[in-house]
Amino acid sequence: MLSLPDFELSAGTGTAPSAADAACSVSELNRRARGLLEGAIGRVRVRGEVSGFSRAASGHIYFSLKDEGAQVRCALWRSKAGALAFEPKNGDAVEVRASVTLFEARGEYQLSIESMRRAGAGVLYEQFLRLKNKLAAEGLFDAECKRALPAMPRGIGVVTSLQAAALRDVLTTLARRAPMIPVIVFPAPVQGEGVAALIATAIGAAGRYADTAEPAGRYGRSAAVIDVLIVCRGGGSMEDLWAFNEEVVARAIAACPVPVVSGVGHETDFTIADWVADLRAPTPTAAAELVSPDIEDMQAQLASAALALAQATARYLVDAQQRLDWLARALVPPSARLAMQRQRLTHLCARLRATTGSMLAAQAARCAQAQGRLRAPRLARQQLQLAHARKRLTGAALGGMTAQEVHLARLLGALQMLNPQRVLERGFAIVTDAQGRLVRDASALAVHDVLDIVLASGGVAASVTNVTKVRRP
């Protein structure tokens, strides 16, 4: 034990103290104190709250650890600071492994930090990092593994606690945005000892609803199908959210056959489930918004599509009407066609008669010319031949005219047979519907259809009361 030097003088002598009682320097005193501290205490583990945190230009870190009743200065050298898994800040509860020493220049005892981790949650955080690195090495976080969310899911699954406020937020959001999509809740506790296995079981049960062939288990059977799954809960500490950092939950999310959206905690909370899920939402409400289409947007798109359809239909009807007008102008009625054929036949008959008369006149002129050239002695014989030729010519001409007239009569008869009026006179009728289309098949008619029936003389309007298809031999 150190003692103060004795400065008292011997009574009545005035002599100085002996060499054994000589005073030591401050530096010597601090060296002795440092040796005592390092030898007597050595390495220790200390838990406390960070205060007065500062990082020097040299890279060393200085701060104090404090609790309700005391504090101690700490130094973390640059060589050790680079190995920290987190950046400490004032107010953090940490646990350090350190050597007790004394800073001789100021005479202050301090802790020389060798390692530091978060207090309480520090062990959990180390477990979090180990599992995160393990799953990342297996490729469970790779972007190639992420599946796209369906634009219009047939059903939405939700894994959370029935008592969680997050469930009310999700259901309210889904009811507002997409009330037509069914929602299936797979209840599971989200906080407490051993709940990770229950969450994984609920995720597995939800996965079976991707194929309704086997939706069994304690959740019953249903014809519902889900195309996307929300795994969610509200915010909390790392301990509160720890179930979503368990490997069994991560494996269940990775094995789920439908895309999974993680909505665990608040925006600043990150869990292993967030990394494994196909998409991370900052909150449960945001998760519901990500998986559901907005009914208002859909109604706007439907209205736009309906307008485009109406415009396209209007354009089509206008084009169809124009084509109908053009076809109507090009269509010639049967009566007009018959009139044209009759006029052409009359013209051909007139040309035939004119041609025949011209031919006879020409032959007569030739005969007269030949007769004038005949000698008198041969006149009688030539006259006889001429009369015979005239007779033959006349007969041939008359025979040709008769054949043409017979052919002309045959053509007139054929034209008369084609006349619709003759067909109507034989007892037939022309039947058209309300749009003026010819009715050729009884199966095209329906009861109450209005028909227009044209007869040989006049016409009637009728309404269909019964449609019976008669098989004709």
Secondary structure by P-SEA (a helix, b strand, c coil): cccccccccccccccccccccccccaaaaaaaaaaaaaaaccbbbbbbbbcccccccccbbbbbbbcccbbbbbbbcaaaaaacccccccccccccbbbbbbcccccbbbbbccccccccaaaaaaaaaaaaaaaaaaccccccccccccccccbbbbbcccccaaaaaaaaaaaaccccbbbbbbccccccccaaaaaaaaaaaaaaaccccccccccccccccccbbbbcccccccccccccccaaaaaaaaacccbbbbbccccccccccccccccccccaaaaaaaacccaaaaaaaaaaaaaaaaaaaaaaaaaaaaaaaaaaaacccaaaaaaaaaaaaaaaaaaaaaaaaaaaaaaaaaaaaaaaaccccaaaaaaaaaaaaaaaaaaaaaaaaaaaaaaaaaaaaaaaaacaaaaaaabbbbbbccccccccccccccccbbbbbbccccbbbbbbcbbbbbbcc
